[in-house]
Amino acid sequence: MKLTGTHPLGNWSCNPPKGYPRFHSGPHRNKYVHRVVWEHVAGRPLPEGWHVHHQTFDRMNFQPHELIAMEPCFNQASTLRCPYTGRFMTADEWKRTFWETRF
């Protein structure tokens, strides 16, 4: 079952359960919604090779405050590592520690 929707940046579609929503028209055609939203809010391109992590683990949630850009080695489903200490952190700890420096 294909899901479709609209976002202020364009129309999107998705083939769940494993797919991520992509824009299907306009200037962002074929780009992932969560990546375009992060870049739009940050005002700059996502660094090459980086991922956009969904804090709620919900691929259908494009709210900017739920998206964090990070290097692939830190984008893990259940745990995150502090880039300074290497200590494992919960998503909530990561948010409290790095939220203000995310852009």
Contacts in CASP RR format, 6 or more apart in sequence:
PFRMAT RR
TARGET T0000
AUTHOR 0000-0000-0000
METHOD contacts of the structure
MODEL  1
MKLTGTHPLGNWSCNPPKGYPRFHSGPHRNKYVHRVVWEHVAGRPLPEGW
HVHHQTFDRMNFQPHELIAMEPCFNQASTLRCPYTGRFMTADEWKRTFWE
TRF
1 16 0 8 1.000
2 13 0 8 1.000
2 14 0 8 1.000
2 15 0 8 1.000
3 13 0 8 1.000
3 14 0 8 1.000
3 15 0 8 1.000
3 16 0 8 1.000
3 21 0 8 1.000
3 60 0 8 1.000
4 11 0 8 1.000
4 12 0 8 1.000
4 13 0 8 1.000
4 14 0 8 1.000
4 24 0 8 1.000
5 11 0 8 1.000
5 12 0 8 1.000
5 13 0 8 1.000
5 21 0 8 1.000
6 12 0 8 1.000
7 23 0 8 1.000
7 33 0 8 1.000
7 37 0 8 1.000
7 62 0 8 1.000
9 23 0 8 1.000
9 28 0 8 1.000
9 33 0 8 1.000
9 36 0 8 1.000
9 37 0 8 1.000
9 40 0 8 1.000
10 23 0 8 1.000
10 25 0 8 1.000
10 26 0 8 1.000
10 28 0 8 1.000
11 23 0 8 1.000
11 24 0 8 1.000
11 25 0 8 1.000
12 21 0 8 1.000
12 22 0 8 1.000
12 23 0 8 1.000
12 24 0 8 1.000
12 33 0 8 1.000
13 21 0 8 1.000
13 22 0 8 1.000
13 24 0 8 1.000
14 20 0 8 1.000
14 21 0 8 1.000
14 22 0 8 1.000
14 59 0 8 1.000
14 60 0 8 1.000
19 59 0 8 1.000
20 32 0 8 1.000
20 33 0 8 1.000
20 34 0 8 1.000
20 59 0 8 1.000
21 32 0 8 1.000
21 33 0 8 1.000
21 34 0 8 1.000
21 59 0 8 1.000
21 60 0 8 1.000
21 62 0 8 1.000
22 30 0 8 1.000
22 31 0 8 1.000
22 32 0 8 1.000
22 33 0 8 1.000
23 29 0 8 1.000
23 30 0 8 1.000
23 31 0 8 1.000
23 33 0 8 1.000
23 36 0 8 1.000
24 30 0 8 1.000
28 36 0 8 1.000
32 52 0 8 1.000
33 62 0 8 1.000
34 52 0 8 1.000
34 54 0 8 1.000
34 59 0 8 1.000
34 62 0 8 1.000
34 67 0 8 1.000
35 46 0 8 1.000
35 52 0 8 1.000
37 62 0 8 1.000
37 64 0 8 1.000
37 67 0 8 1.000
38 46 0 8 1.000
38 52 0 8 1.000
38 64 0 8 1.000
38 67 0 8 1.000
38 69 0 8 1.000
39 45 0 8 1.000
39 46 0 8 1.000
41 64 0 8 1.000
41 67 0 8 1.000
41 103 0 8 1.000
42 69 0 8 1.000
42 102 0 8 1.000
42 103 0 8 1.000
43 103 0 8 1.000
44 103 0 8 1.000
46 52 0 8 1.000
46 69 0 8 1.000
47 69 0 8 1.000
49 71 0 8 1.000
49 72 0 8 1.000
50 69 0 8 1.000
50 70 0 8 1.000
50 71 0 8 1.000
50 72 0 8 1.000
51 69 0 8 1.000
51 70 0 8 1.000
51 71 0 8 1.000
51 72 0 8 1.000
51 75 0 8 1.000
52 67 0 8 1.000
52 68 0 8 1.000
52 69 0 8 1.000
53 67 0 8 1.000
53 68 0 8 1.000
53 69 0 8 1.000
53 70 0 8 1.000
53 74 0 8 1.000
53 75 0 8 1.000
54 61 0 8 1.000
54 66 0 8 1.000
54 67 0 8 1.000
55 66 0 8 1.000
55 67 0 8 1.000
55 68 0 8 1.000
55 91 0 8 1.000
55 95 0 8 1.000
56 66 0 8 1.000
57 77 0 8 1.000
58 66 0 8 1.000
68 94 0 8 1.000
68 95 0 8 1.000
68 98 0 8 1.000
68 99 0 8 1.000
68 102 0 8 1.000
69 102 0 8 1.000
69 103 0 8 1.000
70 80 0 8 1.000
71 83 0 8 1.000
73 81 0 8 1.000
74 80 0 8 1.000
74 81 0 8 1.000
74 83 0 8 1.000
79 88 0 8 1.000
79 89 0 8 1.000
79 90 0 8 1.000
80 88 0 8 1.000
80 89 0 8 1.000
80 90 0 8 1.000
80 91 0 8 1.000
80 93 0 8 1.000
80 94 0 8 1.000
81 87 0 8 1.000
81 88 0 8 1.000
81 89 0 8 1.000
82 88 0 8 1.000
82 89 0 8 1.000
82 94 0 8 1.000
82 97 0 8 1.000
89 97 0 8 1.000
END
